[in-house]
Amino acid sequence: MTPAVSVIVVNWDRCELLRSCLASLERQTYSDFEIVVVDNGSSDGSVAYLDSVTGPLLRVVKLDANYGFTGGANAGIRIARGRYIALLNNDAEAEPDWLRTLAAALDADDTAGMAASKILFAQDPSRIDKVGHLIYMDGLNHGRGSGETDRGQFDRDAEVLFPDGAAAMYRKAMLDQVGLFDERFFAYGDDADLGLRGRWAGWRCLYVAGACVLHQRSATAGEFSPFKAFLIERNRLWVALKLWPWPLLLVSPAFTVVRLVFHAYGALTGTGSSGRFARNSRSALVLSMARAYLAAFAQLGGILRSRSEVRRFRCLGSGEFMRLLWKHRITVRDLTLKG
């Protein structure tokens, strides 16, 4: 029988985390789902472990190399049978009601194409990793509530801009309309690109407070690694180039200049996320940023051509889309210096 939900888990060299992730799916109170694990060419014993796992709910896709989160997720989505596509990071563990509450939320609202989870730090479940996403006006996204102590302030369902790909659910009909993940992104910012394409098409995103996940943040790329900094900056530029209305795109460099000034202050004073990235090496951070801009503009032609693809399915006007971004914006101070 065709399952209602297909859960996609992308894995690369994290066998022990994968075991815990799959164990959490075995504990789900919802039963109408399948699991598709996509292995990105692991060499740590993950493939042997997956070969040893049996069960009618599990299918495994073995890739010959690491195609990133985007390539792995797309490989799973292409063979998925469910009307809903759930994504769960291999470094995340879902609480037992996770799938049931997400599926119920989408069942109840056919205008919603996406559903976001309440994601807490596995190392400290009293702290919030993210509960949906906010956006800065140059295309950089940031987790809503990230780093805050969980005092119940996000215990009500709400509409958010888009979900975090570490633990999300998408309506397959939305993906059929707007396309899958952009594999050029590799990782980071890909969920912003996909979610905002969905918003252009008129789909809403629900935050479902009862859908809780514990996340080992950045277990694969490293939370403050130069490689992560490179991907984040390159991909946020691609998000703006692909999706920003021209009036906003033309002024977005001014927002970037302000942000980089705040980043520089944070790096020099050890404040906020900028300071934590700079702890390893300020010179490595600067080099990563420079490489990000070079890599972004190297594919400028292809990225700009993607704008025409978005025009095929967009339902919102430019003014509506900019008001949506403004409603779910984050300030430059909170983005760079908070936490």
C-alpha positions as CSV (number, residue, x, y, z in Angstrom):
1,M,0.0,0.0,0.0
2,T,1.1,3.6,-0.7
3,P,2.2,5.3,2.6
4,A,0.9,8.7,3.5
5,V,4.4,9.9,4.5
6,S,7.9,9.2,3.2
7,V,10.6,10.1,5.6
8,I,14.0,10.9,4.0
9,V,17.1,10.5,6.0
10,V,20.4,11.6,4.4
11,N,23.6,10.0,5.9
12,W,27.3,10.5,5.4
13,D,29.8,8.9,7.8
14,R,27.6,9.1,10.9
15,C,26.7,5.5,11.6
16,E,26.1,5.9,15.3
17,L,24.0,9.0,14.9
18,L,22.0,7.2,12.1
19,R,21.3,4.3,14.5
20,S,19.7,6.7,17.0
21,C,17.8,8.5,14.3
22,L,16.2,5.4,12.9
23,A,15.5,4.1,16.4
24,S,13.5,7.3,17.0
25,L,11.4,6.6,13.9
26,E,10.7,3.1,15.1
27,R,9.1,4.7,18.2
28,Q,6.6,6.9,16.2
29,T,3.0,6.7,17.2
30,Y,2.1,7.3,13.6
31,S,2.3,4.2,11.4
32,D,1.4,5.2,7.9
33,F,5.0,6.0,6.7
34,E,8.0,4.6,4.9
35,I,11.7,5.4,5.5
36,V,14.1,6.1,2.7
37,V,17.7,6.3,3.8
38,V,20.1,7.8,1.3
39,D,23.8,7.1,2.0
40,N,26.2,9.6,0.5
41,G,29.1,7.3,-0.1
42,S,30.0,6.6,3.5
43,S,33.1,4.8,4.5
44,D,32.6,4.4,8.3
45,G,30.5,1.2,8.3
46,S,27.1,2.9,7.6
47,V,26.5,0.9,4.5
48,A,27.2,-2.4,6.3
49,Y,24.9,-1.3,9.1
50,L,22.1,-0.5,6.6
51,D,22.6,-3.8,4.9
52,S,21.9,-5.5,8.3
53,V,18.7,-3.6,8.9
54,T,15.5,-5.2,7.6
55,G,11.9,-4.2,7.6
56,P,9.1,-3.4,5.2
57,L,9.2,0.3,6.0
58,L,12.8,0.8,5.1
59,R,14.4,1.4,1.7
60,V,18.0,2.3,1.1
61,V,19.6,4.3,-1.7
62,K,23.4,4.0,-1.9
63,L,25.2,6.8,-3.7
64,D,28.8,6.5,-4.9
65,A,30.0,9.8,-3.5
66,N,29.0,12.7,-1.2
67,Y,26.4,14.7,-3.1
68,G,25.6,16.9,-0.1
69,F,22.3,17.2,1.7
70,T,20.7,18.5,-1.5
71,G,21.7,15.6,-3.7
72,G,21.0,13.0,-1.1
73,A,17.6,14.5,-0.3
74,N,16.6,14.7,-3.9
75,A,17.6,11.1,-4.5
76,G,15.3,10.0,-1.7
77,I,12.4,12.3,-2.8
78,R,12.5,11.0,-6.3
79,I,11.6,7.4,-5.2
80,A,9.3,8.5,-2.3
81,R,5.7,7.3,-2.5
82,G,4.0,9.4,0.1
83,R,1.8,12.4,-0.4
84,Y,3.9,14.1,2.3
85,I,7.7,14.2,2.3
86,A,9.3,14.4,5.8
87,L,13.0,15.2,6.2
88,L,14.9,14.2,9.3
89,N,18.7,14.8,9.7
90,N,20.7,11.8,10.6
91,D,21.9,13.8,13.6
92,A,18.4,14.3,14.9
93,E,16.0,12.2,17.0
94,A,12.2,12.7,16.7
95,E,9.9,12.5,19.6
96,P,7.2,9.8,19.3
97,D,4.4,12.1,18.1
98,W,6.6,14.0,15.6
99,L,5.1,12.5,12.4
100,R,1.6,12.3,13.6
101,T,1.4,16.0,14.6
102,L,3.0,17.2,11.4
103,A,0.8,15.1,9.1
104,A,-2.3,16.1,11.0
105,A,-1.4,19.8,10.6
106,L,-1.1,19.5,6.8
107,D,-4.2,17.3,6.6
108,A,-6.1,20.1,8.3
109,D,-4.9,22.9,6.1
110,D,-4.7,22.4,2.3
111,T,-3.2,25.9,1.8
112,A,-0.1,24.8,3.8
113,G,2.7,23.3,1.7
114,M,5.2,23.0,4.5
115,A,5.4,22.3,8.2
116,A,8.2,23.2,10.6
117,S,9.1,21.4,13.8
118,K,10.2,22.5,17.2
119,I,13.9,21.7,17.2
120,L,15.8,21.6,20.5
121,F,19.5,21.1,21.1
122,A,20.1,17.4,21.9
123,Q,23.0,18.5,24.2
124,D,20.7,20.7,26.2
125,P,17.0,20.2,25.5
126,S,16.1,23.3,27.5
127,R,17.5,25.4,24.7
128,I,15.9,26.0,21.3
129,D,17.8,25.3,18.1
130,K,15.1,26.7,15.8
131,V,11.4,26.9,15.4
132,G,11.0,27.8,11.8
133,H,13.2,30.5,10.2
134,L,13.6,34.3,9.9
135,I,15.2,36.2,7.1
136,Y,17.6,39.1,6.8
137,M,17.0,41.4,3.8
138,D,20.2,40.3,1.9
139,G,19.0,36.6,1.8
140,L,20.7,35.2,4.9
141,N,18.4,33.2,7.1
142,H,18.5,32.5,10.8
143,G,16.6,30.1,13.1
144,R,13.6,31.6,14.8
145,G,14.2,31.5,18.6
146,S,17.7,30.1,18.1
147,G,19.7,29.9,21.3
148,E,16.8,30.9,23.6
149,T,15.9,29.0,26.7
150,D,12.6,27.1,26.1
151,R,10.1,28.7,28.5
152,G,7.1,27.8,26.5
153,Q,7.2,31.0,24.4
154,F,6.9,28.9,21.2
155,D,4.3,26.4,22.4
156,R,1.6,27.7,20.1
157,D,1.2,26.7,16.5
158,A,1.8,29.6,14.1
159,E,2.7,30.6,10.6
160,V,6.4,30.9,9.9
161,L,8.4,31.8,6.7
162,F,9.7,28.3,6.0
163,P,10.9,25.2,7.9
164,D,14.4,24.0,8.7
165,G,15.4,21.1,6.6
166,A,16.7,19.2,9.6
167,A,13.2,18.2,10.6
168,A,10.4,19.3,8.2
169,M,7.4,18.0,6.2
170,Y,6.5,19.1,2.7
171,R,3.4,18.5,0.7
172,K,4.5,16.4,-2.4
173,A,2.1,18.5,-4.5
174,M,4.1,21.6,-3.6
175,L,7.4,19.9,-4.6
176,D,5.9,18.8,-7.9
177,Q,5.0,22.4,-8.6
178,V,8.2,24.3,-7.5
179,G,10.8,21.6,-7.9
180,L,13.2,19.8,-5.5
181,F,16.3,21.1,-3.7
182,D,18.7,23.1,-5.9
183,E,21.7,20.7,-5.9
184,R,24.2,23.5,-6.5
185,F,23.7,24.6,-2.9
186,F,25.1,21.3,-1.6
187,A,24.2,22.2,2.0
188,Y,22.9,25.2,4.0
189,G,20.4,27.7,2.7
190,D,18.9,25.0,0.5
191,D,15.8,24.9,2.7
192,A,15.5,28.7,2.4
193,D,15.6,28.4,-1.4
194,L,13.0,25.7,-1.5
195,G,10.8,27.2,1.2
196,L,10.8,30.6,-0.5
197,R,10.0,29.1,-3.9
198,G,7.0,27.6,-2.1
199,R,6.0,30.9,-0.7
200,W,6.2,32.5,-4.2
201,A,3.8,29.8,-5.4
202,G,1.3,30.8,-2.7
203,W,1.8,28.0,-0.2
204,R,1.9,28.7,3.5
205,C,4.2,27.2,6.2
206,L,2.9,26.1,9.5
207,Y,5.0,25.8,12.7
208,V,3.7,22.8,14.7
209,A,4.7,23.2,18.3
210,G,3.9,19.6,19.2
211,A,6.3,18.2,16.6
212,C,9.5,18.0,18.6
213,V,13.0,16.9,17.6
214,L,16.3,16.8,19.4
215,H,19.2,17.9,17.1
216,Q,23.0,17.4,17.4
217,R,23.6,20.7,15.7
218,S,26.2,20.8,12.8
219,A,27.5,17.3,13.6
220,T,28.6,16.8,10.0
221,A,30.1,20.1,8.9
222,G,31.1,21.5,12.2
223,E,29.1,24.3,13.8
224,F,31.7,27.0,13.2
225,S,33.9,25.6,10.5
226,P,35.3,27.7,7.6
227,F,33.6,25.3,5.1
228,K,30.2,26.0,6.7
229,A,30.9,29.8,6.6
230,F,31.7,29.5,2.9
231,L,28.5,27.6,2.1
232,I,26.3,29.9,4.1
233,E,27.6,33.1,2.5
234,R,27.7,31.7,-1.1
235,N,24.2,30.2,-0.8
236,R,22.6,33.3,0.8
237,L,23.8,35.2,-2.2
238,W,22.2,32.7,-4.5
239,V,18.9,32.9,-2.6
240,A,18.8,36.6,-3.2
241,L,19.8,36.4,-6.9
242,K,17.2,33.7,-7.6
243,L,14.3,34.9,-5.5
244,W,14.5,38.6,-4.6
245,P,12.3,41.0,-6.5
246,W,14.5,43.4,-8.5
247,P,13.8,46.4,-6.2
248,L,14.9,44.4,-3.2
249,L,17.8,42.8,-5.0
250,L,19.2,46.2,-6.0
251,V,19.3,47.5,-2.4
252,S,20.3,44.2,-0.8
253,P,24.1,45.0,-1.1
254,A,23.5,47.9,1.4
255,F,22.1,45.4,3.9
256,T,25.1,43.2,3.3
257,V,27.5,46.0,4.0
258,V,25.8,46.7,7.3
259,R,25.8,43.0,8.2
260,L,29.5,42.6,7.4
261,V,30.3,45.6,9.6
262,F,28.5,43.9,12.4
263,H,30.2,40.6,11.6
264,A,33.6,42.3,11.7
265,Y,32.8,43.8,15.1
266,G,31.7,40.5,16.4
267,A,34.8,38.7,15.1
268,L,37.1,41.3,16.7
269,T,35.3,41.3,20.1
270,G,34.4,37.6,20.2
271,T,30.7,38.5,20.3
272,G,27.8,36.4,18.9
273,S,28.1,33.9,16.0
274,S,30.7,36.0,14.2
275,G,33.0,35.7,17.3
276,R,32.5,32.0,17.5
277,F,33.3,31.5,13.8
278,A,36.5,33.7,14.3
279,R,37.8,31.7,17.2
280,N,39.4,29.2,14.9
281,S,41.1,31.7,12.6
282,R,40.0,35.2,11.6
283,S,42.1,34.9,8.4
284,A,40.4,31.6,7.5
285,L,37.0,33.3,8.0
286,V,37.9,36.2,5.7
287,L,39.3,33.8,3.1
288,S,36.1,31.7,3.3
289,M,34.0,34.8,2.7
290,A,36.1,35.8,-0.3
291,R,35.9,32.3,-1.8
292,A,32.1,32.4,-1.3
293,Y,31.7,35.5,-3.4
294,L,34.0,34.1,-6.1
295,A,32.1,30.8,-6.2
296,A,28.7,32.6,-6.2
297,F,29.5,34.8,-9.2
298,A,31.2,32.0,-11.1
299,Q,27.7,30.5,-11.6
300,L,25.9,33.8,-11.9
301,G,24.4,33.0,-15.4
302,G,22.8,29.8,-14.3
303,I,21.5,31.3,-11.1
304,L,19.9,34.2,-12.9
305,R,18.3,31.9,-15.4
306,S,16.6,30.2,-12.4
307,R,14.6,33.4,-11.9
308,S,12.7,32.7,-15.0
309,E,11.8,29.2,-13.7
310,V,10.3,30.8,-10.6
311,R,8.2,33.1,-12.7
312,R,6.4,30.1,-14.2
313,F,4.7,29.2,-10.9
314,R,4.7,32.4,-8.8
315,C,1.3,33.5,-7.5
316,L,2.4,36.4,-5.3
317,G,3.2,39.9,-6.5
318,S,6.5,41.4,-5.8
319,G,5.0,43.7,-3.1
320,E,3.3,40.8,-1.4
321,F,6.5,38.8,-1.3
322,M,8.5,41.7,0.1
323,R,5.9,42.2,2.8
324,L,6.1,38.5,3.7
325,L,9.9,38.8,4.1
326,W,9.5,42.0,6.1
327,K,7.0,40.3,8.4
328,H,9.4,37.4,9.1
329,R,12.6,39.5,9.2
330,I,15.5,39.4,11.7
331,T,17.4,42.5,12.7
332,V,21.1,42.8,11.9
333,R,22.0,42.9,15.6
334,D,20.1,39.8,16.5
335,L,21.5,38.0,13.4
336,T,25.2,38.8,14.1
337,L,25.7,39.6,17.8
338,K,23.0,37.7,19.8
339,G,23.8,34.6,21.7
